[in-house]
Amino acid sequence: MNSTSMKKEAGKLRSTPNGYGRVARFLHWASALLVLVLIGSGFGSAFSSDASQKAAALRVHFPLALLVFLLTLARLIWWRVDHKPDAVTSDPRWQQSTARWTHRGLYLVLIVLLGSGIAMSLATELPLALFGSKPLPDFSNLAPRIAHRIAALTAVALIALHGGAAIYHHWIKKDGTLKRMWSGDPS
Protein backbone atom coordinates (compact mmCIF):
# COMPACT_ATOMS: atom_id res chain seq x y z
CA MET A 1 0.00 0.00 0.00
CA ASN A 2 1.51 3.33 -1.01
CA SER A 3 1.46 6.49 1.09
CA THR A 4 -1.35 8.09 -0.95
CA SER A 5 -3.71 5.16 -0.43
CA MET A 6 -2.74 4.98 3.27
CA LYS A 7 -3.60 8.67 3.70
CA LYS A 8 -6.89 8.16 1.86
CA GLU A 9 -7.78 5.17 4.06
CA ALA A 10 -6.81 7.04 7.24
CA GLY A 11 -8.91 10.00 6.08
CA LYS A 12 -12.01 7.79 6.13
CA LEU A 13 -11.65 7.52 9.89
CA ARG A 14 -12.41 11.21 10.31
CA SER A 15 -15.57 13.08 9.44
CA THR A 16 -15.79 15.38 6.44
CA PRO A 17 -18.03 18.42 5.95
CA ASN A 18 -20.50 16.09 4.18
CA GLY A 19 -20.45 12.94 6.29
CA TYR A 20 -19.36 11.15 9.44
CA GLY A 21 -16.11 9.20 9.53
CA ARG A 22 -15.76 5.57 10.52
CA VAL A 23 -14.88 6.28 14.14
CA ALA A 24 -17.87 8.58 14.69
CA ARG A 25 -20.20 6.10 12.96
CA PHE A 26 -18.90 3.18 15.02
CA LEU A 27 -19.26 5.10 18.28
CA HIS A 28 -22.79 6.22 17.33
CA TRP A 29 -24.16 2.85 16.24
CA ALA A 30 -22.44 0.86 19.01
CA SER A 31 -23.84 3.29 21.58
CA ALA A 32 -27.30 3.21 19.97
CA LEU A 33 -27.46 -0.59 20.01
CA LEU A 34 -26.25 -0.81 23.60
CA VAL A 35 -28.63 1.92 24.78
CA LEU A 36 -31.57 -0.01 23.26
CA VAL A 37 -30.44 -3.13 25.15
CA LEU A 38 -30.08 -1.03 28.31
CA ILE A 39 -33.61 0.31 27.91
CA GLY A 40 -34.95 -3.22 27.49
CA SER A 41 -33.00 -4.66 30.41
CA GLY A 42 -33.75 -1.64 32.61
CA PHE A 43 -37.49 -1.71 32.05
CA GLY A 44 -37.41 -5.52 32.19
CA SER A 45 -35.86 -5.32 35.63
CA ALA A 46 -38.11 -2.51 36.82
CA PHE A 47 -41.35 -4.24 35.85
CA SER A 48 -40.44 -7.82 36.74
CA SER A 49 -41.86 -9.22 39.95
CA ASP A 50 -39.62 -12.29 39.83
CA ALA A 51 -36.33 -11.74 41.68
CA SER A 52 -34.33 -14.09 39.44
CA GLN A 53 -35.58 -12.39 36.26
CA LYS A 54 -34.87 -8.99 37.80
CA ALA A 55 -31.33 -10.09 38.69
CA ALA A 56 -30.75 -11.56 35.22
CA ALA A 57 -31.81 -8.29 33.59
CA LEU A 58 -29.57 -6.30 35.92
CA ARG A 59 -26.61 -8.62 35.20
CA VAL A 60 -26.91 -7.48 31.59
CA HIS A 61 -27.76 -3.88 32.46
CA PHE A 62 -24.95 -3.13 34.92
CA PRO A 63 -21.86 -3.96 32.77
CA LEU A 64 -23.43 -2.59 29.58
CA ALA A 65 -24.11 0.71 31.33
CA LEU A 66 -20.42 0.96 32.16
CA LEU A 67 -19.58 0.19 28.53
CA VAL A 68 -21.96 2.91 27.30
CA PHE A 69 -20.29 5.30 29.73
CA LEU A 70 -16.89 4.48 28.20
CA LEU A 71 -18.28 4.85 24.67
CA THR A 72 -19.84 8.19 25.63
CA LEU A 73 -16.51 9.40 27.00
CA ALA A 74 -14.84 8.22 23.79
CA ARG A 75 -17.44 10.10 21.73
CA LEU A 76 -16.92 13.31 23.67
CA ILE A 77 -13.14 12.99 23.34
CA TRP A 78 -13.45 12.12 19.64
CA TRP A 79 -15.51 15.26 18.98
CA ARG A 80 -12.58 17.29 20.36
CA VAL A 81 -10.30 15.62 17.77
CA ASP A 82 -12.71 15.23 14.87
CA HIS A 83 -15.11 17.81 13.50
CA LYS A 84 -18.79 17.14 12.99
CA PRO A 85 -20.10 17.45 9.45
CA ASP A 86 -21.79 20.68 8.50
CA ALA A 87 -25.44 20.99 9.47
CA VAL A 88 -28.03 20.44 6.77
CA THR A 89 -28.59 24.08 5.94
CA SER A 90 -31.84 23.50 4.07
CA ASP A 91 -33.55 22.77 7.39
CA PRO A 92 -35.47 25.59 9.06
CA ARG A 93 -33.70 27.11 12.05
CA TRP A 94 -36.17 25.56 14.50
CA GLN A 95 -35.29 22.07 13.19
CA GLN A 96 -31.57 22.77 13.43
CA SER A 97 -32.06 24.03 16.98
CA THR A 98 -34.22 21.02 17.90
CA ALA A 99 -31.57 18.66 16.52
CA ARG A 100 -28.81 20.41 18.47
CA TRP A 101 -30.79 20.36 21.74
CA THR A 102 -31.88 16.75 21.20
CA HIS A 103 -28.25 15.67 20.87
CA ARG A 104 -27.26 17.65 23.95
CA GLY A 105 -30.22 16.20 25.82
CA LEU A 106 -29.20 12.66 24.89
CA TYR A 107 -25.70 13.22 26.27
CA LEU A 108 -27.08 14.83 29.43
CA VAL A 109 -29.58 12.01 29.97
CA LEU A 110 -26.84 9.39 29.55
CA ILE A 111 -24.76 11.17 32.18
CA VAL A 112 -27.74 11.41 34.58
CA LEU A 113 -28.56 7.74 34.01
CA LEU A 114 -25.00 6.70 34.70
CA GLY A 115 -24.68 8.92 37.77
CA SER A 116 -27.98 7.79 39.27
CA GLY A 117 -27.19 4.16 38.42
CA ILE A 118 -23.83 4.38 40.16
CA ALA A 119 -25.46 6.11 43.14
CA MET A 120 -28.01 3.29 43.44
CA SER A 121 -25.27 0.68 43.13
CA LEU A 122 -23.17 2.30 45.85
CA ALA A 123 -26.14 2.85 48.16
CA THR A 124 -27.27 -0.77 47.95
CA GLU A 125 -24.16 -2.88 47.27
CA LEU A 126 -25.80 -3.97 44.01
CA PRO A 127 -22.65 -5.61 42.55
CA LEU A 128 -22.52 -7.98 45.53
CA ALA A 129 -26.16 -8.90 44.93
CA LEU A 130 -25.67 -9.44 41.21
CA PHE A 131 -22.40 -11.32 41.28
CA GLY A 132 -22.35 -12.62 44.85
CA SER A 133 -24.77 -14.15 47.30
CA LYS A 134 -26.65 -11.11 48.66
CA PRO A 135 -30.34 -10.67 47.86
CA LEU A 136 -31.36 -7.95 45.42
CA PRO A 137 -31.89 -4.62 47.14
CA ASP A 138 -35.14 -2.68 47.04
CA PHE A 139 -34.56 0.39 44.87
CA SER A 140 -38.06 1.82 45.12
CA ASN A 141 -37.42 4.33 47.91
CA LEU A 142 -33.99 5.55 46.82
CA ALA A 143 -33.72 9.15 45.62
CA PRO A 144 -31.40 8.18 42.72
CA ARG A 145 -34.09 5.73 41.56
CA ILE A 146 -36.47 8.60 40.87
CA ALA A 147 -33.82 10.44 38.84
CA HIS A 148 -32.97 7.20 37.01
CA ARG A 149 -36.60 6.57 36.08
CA ILE A 150 -37.23 10.14 34.90
CA ALA A 151 -33.99 10.11 32.89
CA ALA A 152 -34.87 6.73 31.35
CA LEU A 153 -38.29 7.97 30.24
CA THR A 154 -36.70 11.16 28.91
CA ALA A 155 -34.14 9.05 27.03
CA VAL A 156 -36.92 7.05 25.39
CA ALA A 157 -38.65 10.27 24.30
CA LEU A 158 -35.41 11.80 22.95
CA ILE A 159 -34.48 8.58 21.13
CA ALA A 160 -37.95 8.50 19.55
CA LEU A 161 -37.53 12.14 18.48
CA HIS A 162 -34.03 11.45 17.13
CA GLY A 163 -35.14 8.31 15.28
CA GLY A 164 -38.25 10.03 13.95
CA ALA A 165 -36.15 12.89 12.61
CA ALA A 166 -33.80 10.42 10.92
CA ILE A 167 -36.76 8.66 9.28
CA TYR A 168 -38.27 12.01 8.25
CA HIS A 169 -35.00 13.11 6.62
CA HIS A 170 -34.48 9.75 4.92
CA TRP A 171 -37.96 8.94 3.63
CA ILE A 172 -39.68 12.32 3.31
CA LYS A 173 -36.97 14.92 2.67
CA LYS A 174 -34.61 12.40 1.02
CA ASP A 175 -31.72 14.74 1.82
CA GLY A 176 -29.02 12.18 2.69
CA THR A 177 -28.92 13.02 6.40
CA LEU A 178 -29.27 9.40 7.53
CA LYS A 179 -26.77 8.23 4.91
CA ARG A 180 -24.20 10.61 6.41
CA MET A 181 -24.34 8.58 9.64
CA TRP A 182 -24.86 5.19 7.98
CA SER A 183 -22.19 5.17 5.27
CA GLY A 184 -20.48 8.53 5.69
CA ASP A 185 -21.60 9.63 2.24
CA PRO A 186 -24.84 11.59 1.76
CA SER A 187 -25.20 10.65 -1.92
C-alpha positions as CSV (number, residue, x, y, z in Angstrom):
1,M,0.0,0.0,0.0
2,N,1.5,3.3,-1.0
3,S,1.5,6.5,1.1
4,T,-1.3,8.1,-1.0
5,S,-3.7,5.2,-0.4
6,M,-2.7,5.0,3.3
7,K,-3.6,8.7,3.7
8,K,-6.9,8.2,1.9
9,E,-7.8,5.2,4.1
10,A,-6.8,7.0,7.2
11,G,-8.9,10.0,6.1
12,K,-12.0,7.8,6.1
13,L,-11.7,7.5,9.9
14,R,-12.4,11.2,10.3
15,S,-15.6,13.1,9.4
16,T,-15.8,15.4,6.4
17,P,-18.0,18.4,6.0
18,N,-20.5,16.1,4.2
19,G,-20.5,12.9,6.3
20,Y,-19.4,11.2,9.4
21,G,-16.1,9.2,9.5
22,R,-15.8,5.6,10.5
23,V,-14.9,6.3,14.1
24,A,-17.9,8.6,14.7
25,R,-20.2,6.1,13.0
26,F,-18.9,3.2,15.0
27,L,-19.3,5.1,18.3
28,H,-22.8,6.2,17.3
29,W,-24.2,2.8,16.2
30,A,-22.4,0.9,19.0
31,S,-23.8,3.3,21.6
32,A,-27.3,3.2,20.0
33,L,-27.5,-0.6,20.0
34,L,-26.2,-0.8,23.6
35,V,-28.6,1.9,24.8
36,L,-31.6,0.0,23.3
37,V,-30.4,-3.1,25.1
38,L,-30.1,-1.0,28.3
39,I,-33.6,0.3,27.9
40,G,-35.0,-3.2,27.5
41,S,-33.0,-4.7,30.4
42,G,-33.8,-1.6,32.6
43,F,-37.5,-1.7,32.0
44,G,-37.4,-5.5,32.2
45,S,-35.9,-5.3,35.6
46,A,-38.1,-2.5,36.8
47,F,-41.3,-4.2,35.8
48,S,-40.4,-7.8,36.7
49,S,-41.9,-9.2,40.0
50,D,-39.6,-12.3,39.8
51,A,-36.3,-11.7,41.7
52,S,-34.3,-14.1,39.4
53,Q,-35.6,-12.4,36.3
54,K,-34.9,-9.0,37.8
55,A,-31.3,-10.1,38.7
56,A,-30.7,-11.6,35.2
57,A,-31.8,-8.3,33.6
58,L,-29.6,-6.3,35.9
59,R,-26.6,-8.6,35.2
60,V,-26.9,-7.5,31.6
61,H,-27.8,-3.9,32.5
62,F,-25.0,-3.1,34.9
63,P,-21.9,-4.0,32.8
64,L,-23.4,-2.6,29.6
65,A,-24.1,0.7,31.3
66,L,-20.4,1.0,32.2
67,L,-19.6,0.2,28.5
68,V,-22.0,2.9,27.3
69,F,-20.3,5.3,29.7
70,L,-16.9,4.5,28.2
71,L,-18.3,4.9,24.7
72,T,-19.8,8.2,25.6
73,L,-16.5,9.4,27.0
74,A,-14.8,8.2,23.8
75,R,-17.4,10.1,21.7
76,L,-16.9,13.3,23.7
77,I,-13.1,13.0,23.3
78,W,-13.4,12.1,19.6
79,W,-15.5,15.3,19.0
80,R,-12.6,17.3,20.4
81,V,-10.3,15.6,17.8
82,D,-12.7,15.2,14.9
83,H,-15.1,17.8,13.5
84,K,-18.8,17.1,13.0
85,P,-20.1,17.4,9.4
86,D,-21.8,20.7,8.5
87,A,-25.4,21.0,9.5
88,V,-28.0,20.4,6.8
89,T,-28.6,24.1,5.9
90,S,-31.8,23.5,4.1
91,D,-33.5,22.8,7.4
92,P,-35.5,25.6,9.1
93,R,-33.7,27.1,12.1
94,W,-36.2,25.6,14.5
95,Q,-35.3,22.1,13.2
96,Q,-31.6,22.8,13.4
97,S,-32.1,24.0,17.0
98,T,-34.2,21.0,17.9
99,A,-31.6,18.7,16.5
100,R,-28.8,20.4,18.5
101,W,-30.8,20.4,21.7
102,T,-31.9,16.7,21.2
103,H,-28.2,15.7,20.9
104,R,-27.3,17.7,24.0
105,G,-30.2,16.2,25.8
106,L,-29.2,12.7,24.9
107,Y,-25.7,13.2,26.3
108,L,-27.1,14.8,29.4
109,V,-29.6,12.0,30.0
110,L,-26.8,9.4,29.5
111,I,-24.8,11.2,32.2
112,V,-27.7,11.4,34.6
113,L,-28.6,7.7,34.0
114,L,-25.0,6.7,34.7
115,G,-24.7,8.9,37.8
116,S,-28.0,7.8,39.3
117,G,-27.2,4.2,38.4
118,I,-23.8,4.4,40.2
119,A,-25.5,6.1,43.1
120,M,-28.0,3.3,43.4
121,S,-25.3,0.7,43.1
122,L,-23.2,2.3,45.9
123,A,-26.1,2.8,48.2
124,T,-27.3,-0.8,47.9
125,E,-24.2,-2.9,47.3
126,L,-25.8,-4.0,44.0
127,P,-22.7,-5.6,42.5
128,L,-22.5,-8.0,45.5
129,A,-26.2,-8.9,44.9
130,L,-25.7,-9.4,41.2
131,F,-22.4,-11.3,41.3
132,G,-22.4,-12.6,44.9
133,S,-24.8,-14.1,47.3
134,K,-26.6,-11.1,48.7
135,P,-30.3,-10.7,47.9
136,L,-31.4,-8.0,45.4
137,P,-31.9,-4.6,47.1
138,D,-35.1,-2.7,47.0
139,F,-34.6,0.4,44.9
140,S,-38.1,1.8,45.1
141,N,-37.4,4.3,47.9
142,L,-34.0,5.5,46.8
143,A,-33.7,9.1,45.6
144,P,-31.4,8.2,42.7
145,R,-34.1,5.7,41.6
146,I,-36.5,8.6,40.9
147,A,-33.8,10.4,38.8
148,H,-33.0,7.2,37.0
149,R,-36.6,6.6,36.1
150,I,-37.2,10.1,34.9
151,A,-34.0,10.1,32.9
152,A,-34.9,6.7,31.4
153,L,-38.3,8.0,30.2
154,T,-36.7,11.2,28.9
155,A,-34.1,9.1,27.0
156,V,-36.9,7.0,25.4
157,A,-38.6,10.3,24.3
158,L,-35.4,11.8,22.9
159,I,-34.5,8.6,21.1
160,A,-37.9,8.5,19.5
161,L,-37.5,12.1,18.5
162,H,-34.0,11.5,17.1
163,G,-35.1,8.3,15.3
164,G,-38.3,10.0,14.0
165,A,-36.1,12.9,12.6
166,A,-33.8,10.4,10.9
167,I,-36.8,8.7,9.3
168,Y,-38.3,12.0,8.3
169,H,-35.0,13.1,6.6
170,H,-34.5,9.7,4.9
171,W,-38.0,8.9,3.6
172,I,-39.7,12.3,3.3
173,K,-37.0,14.9,2.7
174,K,-34.6,12.4,1.0
175,D,-31.7,14.7,1.8
176,G,-29.0,12.2,2.7
177,T,-28.9,13.0,6.4
178,L,-29.3,9.4,7.5
179,K,-26.8,8.2,4.9
180,R,-24.2,10.6,6.4
181,M,-24.3,8.6,9.6
182,W,-24.9,5.2,8.0
183,S,-22.2,5.2,5.3
184,G,-20.5,8.5,5.7
185,D,-21.6,9.6,2.2
186,P,-24.8,11.6,1.8
187,S,-25.2,10.7,-1.9
